[in-house]
Amino acid sequence: MSFTTDQLEALEVAIASGTLKVRHGDREETFQSLDALIRLRDRIRAELGLVGANNGRSVGYATHSKGLG
């Protein structure tokens, strides 16, 4: 099955909002878990060639300062 960026966007909106229902066009699908949504999102990203060396995830590090310098 070939996926579209519109389908990817619909999944990402559902993941961000925490819902298990995804609507694309006139079709709606209910997933069993957030994990299932994330796995499908990662699969679509891979098939669309949108996955880099870090599997499409970004890493950030927190910093802090006492403001004494």
Summary of the structure (lengths in Angstrom):
residues: 69
radius of gyration: 16.4
end to end distance: 57.1
largest distance: 58.6
contacts: 127
relative contact order: 0.15
helix: 39%
strand: 12%
